[in-house]
Amino acid sequence: MYSVNKIEYEENEKGVYKVDIKNDSESDTILVHEDVLVRFALRKGMQLSLQMLEQLKHAQQDIKCYHAAIYYLSFRMRSTQETRDYLYKKMFETHQIESAIKRLTKENVLNDQAFADMFIKNRIQLSNKGPELIKRELDKLGISQEIVEQSIQAYSRSDQIKNARSYIEKKANQGSKRHSAKEYKNKLTQKLMQRGYSHSIIKEVLQDVIYSNYKLEQEAIYFQGQKAMKKYRNYEGKEWGYKVKSYLYRKGFSLEDINAFLQSYIGE
């Protein structure tokens, strides 16, 4: 049998007690959280069997895991999977982690639905990400597809249009000195798709943007024209003209602008 020899408050760790335990041949000191102290009704002089001592140590590890999770969650809301991954990194056993997760869920400290709702609300307000990109982020955080699909409904079409327009507004208004209006529109489309917006949202947003800017278009065709002429400088005559025209056409310039550029170049 073992007996509790002394119980002292551990000043360096809140809510933790040092419990001195001894038997005829040895003594040991273990740190016990007050929750465990109360659960086992530990007191000086109490007799403990080896089985009870092992149960005490296991209970202490369980509560230690739980409080590690509480500390992790004190900074901001986390998903269940984030919390589980954190506890694994802290080298807790699987059964300890799942016990802590179960308790935290029951206490509503962990709530994936509430987490997803808050996550999406913040993304709508603080970023220009589209719904598909946000859904992928939540999936990586271990949120179930059912919860994700339910929570993403809060991202209204009007908010999507507003955020998508905000994302491209400056770029679109500035235009591009290196790309045709057509090619630049395609690039903006790709950017919005990468941000997680649907084709219907992209189409509605881009139809309101003025892409045609004569001065920028002329600067762009001059820039790309110089590249084409350098690329095909080893060709001559009609073959050279065909190569340059094809290059500029693939870059999205109109035949009218291409011919005008070539005429100005030949005229020089």
N, C-alpha and C positions, 0 to 999 in steps of 0.2 A: 504493500500500500504506500501511497504518497500522501503527504500532508502539506497544506498551505501554511508556509512559515511566516510570510509577511506580504502585505499589499501596500504599495506606495504609488502615489500619482507621479506620472512621468511628465516633468515640467517642460521638456523640449518637444512634446507632441500632444496636442490638444485631445482630450477624451481618452487617453491611453494610460494604463496602469502597469506597473512592474509587479509581477507576482512571483515570489520566491517559493519554489516547490522542492521538497527534499524527501528522501527515504533513508533507510539505514546506511546505505553505501554511497549515496551521491546527492548533490543538490543542483538545481537549475533555476534560471530566471527567465521567464517568458513575458513578452509584452502582450497585453490583452486590452482590447477596446472596451469601453464602458458598457456597450451593448452586450458583449459576451459575458462580462462580469455579472451583469444583472440576470442574463438568461441562465447562467449556471449557479447563480446565487453564491458566488465565491466569497469566502470569509476566512479570516485567520483561524487556523486549527482544523479546517475542514479536511476530511479524509477523501482521497481520490484513488480509484482503482486505475490500473494501467489503461484500461479501455476508456474510462472517463477522461484521462489525461490526453489520450489521442483525439477524442472527440472535441476536447477543448482547443487543441492545436488546430484541428481542421476548421472549427468554427471561427477561430481567429483569422485564418487565411481567407475564409469566405468574406468576413466583414472587411478585411483589408482590401480585397478586390472590389467590394462594393464602394468603399470610400475613395478608392482610386478613380472609379468611374464618376462619382459625385464631383470630385475635384476637376476632372476632365470636362464635365458638363457645366461647370460653374462659369466658364468663359463665354460660351455661346451654345445655342441649340446644336445638337448632333443627331445624326441618324443612328439607328440601332447598329448598323454594320460598321459605321465609323467607331462607335464605342467598343464594339466587339474587337475590332482590329487593334485598337489602342491597348486593350487589356491583354491581348495576345502578345503584343510587343513588350509588355511589362512582365511577361513570363508567368502569368497566372495559368492554372490548370483549366482545362475545358469545362469541367463540372462547376468550378468556382465562377467562371465567366458567365456561364448560362444561368447560374443561380442569381448572380448580380443583375443580369439582363432581365430576368423574370421579375425580380423585385422592383427594379426601376420602371419597368413597363406597368406593373400593377399600381405603382405610386404615381403614374402618369408623368414621371420625369423624362422617360423616353416615350415618344409618340411620333411615329413616322408620318402619320397624316398631318399633324400639326407642324412638323418639321418641313414637309413638302409645301404646305400652304405658305409658311413664312419664307421659305427659300424662293418660291416663285414670285411672291410679292416683292421681295428685295430685288430680284432680277428685273422685274418690270420697271421698278422705280429707279434703279441704280445702274442699269446696263442697257445696251441696245441689242441684246441677244433675242433671237426668235424662239418660238416654242419648241421646235425640234431639237435645237442645241441644248435648251434647258432640260428637256426630257432625257437627253443623253447624259447630262451631268448628274441628274438624279439617279439614273440607272447605275452609274459608277459608284454612287454612294449607297447602293444596296436597297433603294426604295422600290417596292413592288410595282409592276406595270399597272395594276389596278389602281393603286393610290396615285401614281403619276398621272394617269389618264383622267382621274377625277379632279385632281388639283389643278391641272393645266387649263381646265375650263375657265379659271379665273382670268386667264390672259385673253382679254376680249380682242376682237378684230380691230377695233378702233385703236387700242393700245399698241397692237402689233404694227399697224400702219404708221402710227406716231413714232414709234421707236425705229422702225426701218427707215423712215424718211429722215429722222434725226441722224442716223448712222451715215447716210450717203449725201446728205444735204450739202455739206461743205465741199466734199470731193466733186459732186456733180456740178455745183455752181462754179467751181474753179475750172472745171473741164480738164483737158489734158493736152499738153503741147506735143505729146509723142504718139498719141493714138487718134485714129479717126473717131468720129462721133459714134459710128456703128460699133466699132471694136470696143470703145470705152463703155458703151451701154452693156455690151456682153460681159465686160469685166465687172461692172457694178452688179449685174445679175448674178454672176458667180460668187461675188463677195456676200451678197444677201443670202444666197443658198447656203453658203458655208456658215453663216450666222444663224441658220435654222429657220428661215422663212419659207413659206409655201410659194408655189408659182403664182397663185392668184393674188397673194399679197404683193409679191414683187411686181407683177404686171400693173397693179393699181398704183403702186408707189412710183414706178418709173414712167408711167404715162404722163405724170404731172411735171416731170423734170425736163427742163429745156436743155437738150444736148447740142443742138446746132448753134455753133458760134463761128461765124465766118473767119475771123482772125485766127482763132485757135485751130480751126480745120486747116487753114493754109500753113500755119506753123507746123502742124503735125505732118502734113503731106510732104513738106519740105524736108523735115527730119527723116521720115521714112524713105523718101525719094533718094536722099543722099546715101542712106544705107543700101538701098537696092542697087544704085549705080556702082557703089564700091563692091558689092557682092558679085555683080555681073560685069565687071570691068573688062573681063577677057572675051566678052562677046561683042559682036559688031552688027551694024545695020538693023534689019528687021528682027533678027533673032534677039538682039539686045533689047529692042523696044518691046518685043513680046514678053521677055523675061521680066523687065521692069514693070510693065503693065500688070502682069499676072501677080507679081509680088504685092503691088499696091492694092490691087483689087481684093486679094485675100486679106489685106489689112483693113478692109471695110470702106475704102474710098470709092466715090462714084466715078464712073467712066469720064464724066464731064470734067471733074477736078483732076483726074489722072492725065487726060489729054492736055488740059490747060497747063499742068505742071511741066509735061514733056515739051510742049511748045515753047514755054518760057525758057526751059533749059537749052533747047536747040537754038532758040533765038539769041541766047547769050554767046 
